[in-house]
Amino acid sequence: MKIDELFDIEYPKTLAYSWLTPDENGINFVSAQEKDNGIVGRVQEESGIKVYPAGCITVPLKGSVLMAHLQPERCYVAHQIGVLIPKKEMSLTEKLFYVTCIRSHSYKYNYGRQADRTLGELEVPLAKDMMPDLHCTPLSTRNTATTISFDTNTWRWFQLGGDEGLFDIRKGQRLTSDDQKDGDTPYIGAIDSNNGVTNYIGQNPIHEGSTISLSYNGSVGEAYYQPVPYWATDDVNALYLRDEYGTLTPAIGLFVCTVLKHDKYRYSYGRKWTLDNMNDTMVKLPATPEGKPDWQYMENYIKSLPYGDRL
């Protein structure tokens, strides 16, 4: 069945995030980016600009072509995006199914071949025929907003790697697509999505779980906590917390990854985050009165955030 048989499709008028006033309590602004559900920020709501309803599906027609997102809240939508509104009532599960179907067509498009007004012609299977017994329960959290103070003025600088560093940094290993076997081992590449996972392979892992993968080439500076053993490509280094600091828990890993990502602006395709540079990198982290990294604070802070109680 074609998309335009299932959804009414609207094409927003020209609208840019920079034209509006940022407001952390405002309405979501959806762009054509692939990350963060397409949301670049919140803005003040203004009269005369169409607000799209919660539950609509946004589909970039240029940029990250066909990287569809289900919008959980009312939103403004930039131009060059198609907005899908179901002709009939659909469950959350059905909408997510169609988001996945639309994304599966993305390989047909690129920077030189945009989707434009062909979105409605895409063929997708009917959800009710493909998943009659599938049910989706939305994630829940007991946390609303953290009550833990966040004052970076009390943090201290620590060396990331090297003999005096927090982490033992180890290189990945190149494995061509032709040599990859089918299997269950996560293959981590230098990408900025999907926790770095580009494939699942049959080779044995070369890195342990409870470590951080950090790309120094490609999408430089993308850091992800890896919960299970994995294989990292040669564009990615693995960060092992030194034994004297204990185990890198998921919460601490997420905290450190967020800090590391703030450093990625320093690097690019032409300026790699080489192993030597990575070892010498200084990172600012919460510290105890004794001047040691305050791992317990990091753990508690992440777990106090919305959905942090699910870790």
C-alpha positions as CSV (number, residue, x, y, z in Angstrom):
1,M,0.0,0.0,0.0
2,K,1.2,3.5,-0.7
3,I,2.0,6.0,2.0
4,D,-0.6,8.5,0.8
5,E,-3.3,5.9,1.1
6,L,-2.5,5.6,4.8
7,F,-1.6,9.2,5.7
8,D,-2.5,12.7,4.8
9,I,0.8,14.4,3.8
10,E,1.5,18.1,4.5
11,Y,4.5,20.1,3.4
12,P,5.3,22.9,5.8
13,K,6.0,26.4,4.6
14,T,9.6,27.8,4.8
15,L,10.5,28.0,8.5
16,A,13.9,28.1,10.2
17,Y,14.9,27.6,13.8
18,S,17.0,30.8,13.7
19,W,13.9,32.9,13.0
20,L,12.3,32.0,16.3
21,T,13.0,32.7,20.0
22,P,14.6,29.8,22.0
23,D,12.5,28.8,25.1
24,E,13.3,25.7,27.1
25,N,9.7,25.5,28.1
26,G,8.4,26.1,24.6
27,I,7.4,23.9,21.6
28,N,9.7,21.4,19.9
29,F,11.2,22.5,16.6
30,V,11.8,19.6,14.2
31,S,14.4,19.8,11.4
32,A,15.8,17.4,8.9
33,Q,18.6,16.2,11.1
34,E,18.7,12.5,12.0
35,K,19.7,12.8,15.6
36,D,17.6,13.6,18.6
37,N,14.3,12.7,16.9
38,G,15.0,15.5,14.5
39,I,14.5,18.1,17.3
40,V,17.0,20.9,17.4
41,G,15.5,22.7,20.3
42,R,12.4,24.3,21.9
43,V,11.1,27.7,20.8
44,Q,8.4,30.2,21.9
45,E,5.0,29.5,20.3
46,E,3.9,32.3,18.0
47,S,0.6,33.0,16.2
48,G,0.5,32.4,12.5
49,I,2.8,29.4,12.5
50,K,1.2,26.0,12.1
51,V,1.6,23.6,15.0
52,Y,1.6,19.9,14.1
53,P,-0.1,17.5,16.5
54,A,1.6,15.0,18.8
55,G,1.7,11.6,17.1
56,C,2.5,12.9,13.7
57,I,5.4,11.4,11.7
58,T,8.1,13.8,10.3
59,V,10.0,12.7,7.2
60,P,13.0,14.6,5.9
61,L,12.9,15.0,2.1
62,K,16.4,16.4,1.9
63,G,19.4,16.2,4.1
64,S,18.9,13.0,6.2
65,V,16.4,11.7,3.5
66,L,13.6,9.5,4.8
67,M,15.0,9.3,8.4
68,A,11.5,9.4,9.8
69,H,10.6,10.2,13.4
70,L,7.4,9.8,15.4
71,Q,6.9,13.1,17.3
72,P,5.6,12.6,20.9
73,E,4.7,16.3,21.4
74,R,3.2,19.1,19.4
75,C,5.8,20.7,17.2
76,Y,6.8,23.2,14.6
77,V,8.3,21.6,11.5
78,A,11.0,23.1,9.1
79,H,10.5,23.1,5.4
80,Q,11.7,20.2,3.2
81,I,10.0,17.8,5.6
82,G,6.9,15.8,5.0
83,V,4.4,15.6,7.9
84,L,2.3,12.4,8.0
85,I,-1.0,12.4,9.8
86,P,-2.9,9.1,9.8
87,K,-6.2,9.0,7.9
88,K,-7.5,6.6,10.5
89,E,-6.7,6.1,14.1
90,M,-3.4,4.2,14.6
91,S,-1.7,2.8,17.7
92,L,1.8,3.8,18.7
93,T,3.0,0.4,17.6
94,E,1.6,0.9,14.1
95,K,3.1,4.3,13.7
96,L,6.5,3.1,14.7
97,F,6.2,0.2,12.3
98,Y,5.6,2.7,9.4
99,V,8.5,4.8,10.6
100,T,10.7,1.8,10.2
101,C,9.2,1.0,6.8
102,I,9.9,4.5,5.5
103,R,13.5,4.4,6.8
104,S,14.1,1.2,4.9
105,H,13.7,3.1,1.7
106,S,16.4,5.7,2.5
107,Y,19.1,3.8,0.6
108,K,17.4,4.9,-2.6
109,Y,18.2,8.5,-1.9
110,N,21.3,10.7,-1.3
111,Y,22.4,14.3,-1.5
112,G,22.0,14.4,-5.2
113,R,18.7,12.4,-5.3
114,Q,16.1,13.9,-2.9
115,A,12.7,12.5,-2.0
116,D,10.9,15.8,-2.8
117,R,7.2,15.1,-3.5
118,T,7.6,11.3,-4.1
119,L,7.0,10.4,-0.5
120,G,3.4,9.5,-1.0
121,E,4.4,6.9,-3.7
122,L,6.4,4.8,-1.3
123,E,5.1,1.3,-0.9
124,V,4.8,-0.2,2.6
125,P,3.2,-3.4,3.9
126,L,0.1,-3.0,6.1
127,A,1.0,-3.1,9.8
128,K,-1.9,-5.3,10.7
129,D,-0.7,-8.0,8.3
130,M,2.9,-7.9,9.5
131,M,2.5,-7.7,13.3
132,P,-0.9,-8.9,14.5
133,D,0.4,-10.0,17.9
134,L,2.9,-7.2,18.6
135,H,2.2,-4.9,21.4
136,C,4.2,-1.9,22.6
137,T,4.3,-0.5,26.1
138,P,5.7,3.0,26.4
139,L,8.7,3.4,28.7
140,S,7.9,4.8,32.1
141,T,10.0,6.6,34.8
142,R,9.5,7.6,38.4
143,N,11.9,10.5,38.0
144,T,10.7,13.9,36.9
145,A,13.6,16.3,37.4
146,T,16.9,15.8,39.3
147,T,17.4,17.5,42.7
148,I,21.1,17.0,42.6
149,S,23.1,20.2,42.2
150,F,25.3,20.6,39.1
151,D,28.2,23.0,39.6
152,T,31.1,22.6,37.2
153,N,33.1,25.2,39.1
154,T,33.9,22.5,41.7
155,W,35.1,20.0,39.1
156,R,38.7,19.2,38.4
157,W,40.8,18.3,35.4
158,F,42.0,14.8,34.9
159,Q,44.2,13.2,32.2
160,L,42.2,10.8,30.0
161,G,44.9,8.3,29.2
162,G,48.6,7.6,29.4
163,D,50.4,6.4,32.5
164,E,48.8,9.0,34.7
165,G,45.3,8.8,33.1
166,L,42.0,7.5,34.1
167,F,41.7,5.1,31.2
168,D,43.8,2.5,29.4
169,I,43.1,3.4,25.8
170,R,43.4,0.6,23.2
171,K,43.1,0.7,19.5
172,G,40.5,-1.1,17.4
173,Q,41.2,-3.4,14.5
174,R,40.3,-3.1,10.8
175,L,37.9,-5.8,9.5
176,T,36.6,-5.4,5.9
177,S,33.0,-6.0,5.1
178,D,34.1,-9.0,2.9
179,D,35.7,-10.6,6.0
180,Q,32.8,-10.1,8.3
181,K,30.8,-13.2,9.1
182,D,27.2,-13.2,10.3
183,G,26.9,-13.4,14.1
184,D,26.0,-11.7,17.4
185,T,29.2,-9.6,18.2
186,P,28.5,-5.9,17.9
187,Y,30.8,-4.2,15.3
188,I,31.5,-0.6,16.4
189,G,32.3,1.9,13.7
190,A,33.0,5.6,13.6
191,I,29.3,6.7,13.3
192,D,27.2,9.2,15.2
193,S,24.1,7.0,15.8
194,N,22.9,3.5,17.0
195,N,25.5,3.5,19.8
196,G,28.2,3.1,17.2
197,V,26.9,-0.3,16.1
198,T,27.2,-0.8,12.3
199,N,26.8,-4.5,12.1
200,Y,26.7,-7.8,14.1
201,I,29.5,-10.2,13.2
202,G,30.5,-13.8,13.8
203,Q,34.1,-13.0,14.9
204,N,35.0,-13.1,18.6
205,P,35.0,-9.7,20.4
206,I,38.4,-8.0,20.7
207,H,37.2,-5.6,23.5
208,E,35.5,-6.1,26.8
209,G,32.1,-4.7,27.8
210,S,31.7,-2.0,30.4
211,T,34.1,0.2,28.3
212,I,33.7,3.3,26.1
213,S,34.2,3.4,22.4
214,L,35.6,6.7,21.2
215,S,36.0,7.4,17.5
216,Y,39.1,9.4,16.3
217,N,38.3,9.3,12.6
218,G,35.1,9.5,10.6
219,S,32.5,11.0,13.1
220,V,35.3,12.1,15.4
221,G,34.6,12.4,19.1
222,E,31.5,10.1,19.2
223,A,31.6,8.3,22.5
224,Y,29.4,5.4,23.5
225,Y,29.2,3.2,26.6
226,Q,29.4,-0.4,25.4
227,P,27.7,-2.8,27.8
228,V,28.8,-6.1,26.1
229,P,32.0,-7.3,24.5
230,Y,32.5,-6.0,20.9
231,W,34.8,-5.5,18.0
232,A,35.8,-1.9,17.2
233,T,37.0,-0.9,13.8
234,D,40.5,0.8,13.5
235,D,38.8,4.2,13.4
236,V,37.7,3.7,17.0
237,N,39.6,3.4,20.3
238,A,38.3,1.6,23.4
239,L,38.6,3.2,26.9
240,Y,39.1,0.8,29.8
241,L,38.7,2.3,33.3
242,R,41.9,1.5,35.2
243,D,41.5,-1.1,37.9
244,E,42.1,1.2,40.8
245,Y,38.8,3.0,39.9
246,G,36.6,-0.1,39.9
247,T,34.0,-0.9,37.3
248,L,32.7,1.5,34.7
249,T,28.9,1.2,35.4
250,P,26.4,2.2,32.7
251,A,25.5,5.4,34.6
252,I,29.1,6.5,35.0
253,G,29.8,5.5,31.4
254,L,27.0,7.7,30.2
255,F,28.2,10.6,32.3
256,V,31.8,10.4,30.9
257,C,30.6,9.9,27.3
258,T,28.6,13.1,27.6
259,V,31.7,15.0,28.8
260,L,33.8,13.5,26.0
261,K,31.4,14.5,23.3
262,H,31.7,18.1,24.4
263,D,35.3,18.0,23.3
264,K,34.6,16.7,19.8
265,Y,34.3,20.3,18.3
266,R,38.1,20.4,18.6
267,Y,38.6,17.7,16.0
268,S,37.5,17.0,12.4
269,Y,38.2,14.9,9.4
270,G,41.4,17.0,8.8
271,R,42.4,17.0,12.5
272,K,42.1,13.5,14.0
273,W,41.9,12.7,17.6
274,T,44.9,10.5,17.4
275,L,45.9,8.0,20.2
276,D,48.7,10.3,21.4
277,N,46.3,13.3,21.5
278,M,43.6,11.2,23.2
279,N,46.0,10.0,25.9
280,D,47.1,13.6,26.6
281,T,43.5,14.9,26.6
282,M,42.4,16.6,29.9
283,V,38.8,16.2,30.9
284,K,36.9,18.1,33.6
285,L,34.9,15.8,35.9
286,P,33.3,16.0,39.4
287,A,35.8,15.5,42.1
288,T,35.9,14.5,45.7
289,P,37.4,16.8,48.4
290,E,40.6,14.6,48.1
291,G,40.9,15.5,44.4
292,K,39.8,12.1,43.1
293,P,37.1,11.6,40.4
294,D,33.7,11.5,42.2
295,W,32.4,8.4,40.6
296,Q,29.5,8.1,43.1
297,Y,28.3,11.6,42.2
298,M,28.3,10.7,38.5
299,E,26.4,7.5,39.2
300,N,23.8,9.3,41.4
301,Y,23.3,12.2,39.0
302,I,22.6,10.0,35.9
303,K,20.2,7.8,37.9
304,S,18.3,10.9,39.1
305,L,17.5,12.0,35.6
306,P,14.2,11.0,33.9
307,Y,14.5,7.4,32.8
308,G,17.8,7.1,34.8
309,D,15.9,4.8,37.2
310,R,15.7,2.2,34.4
311,L,19.5,1.7,34.3
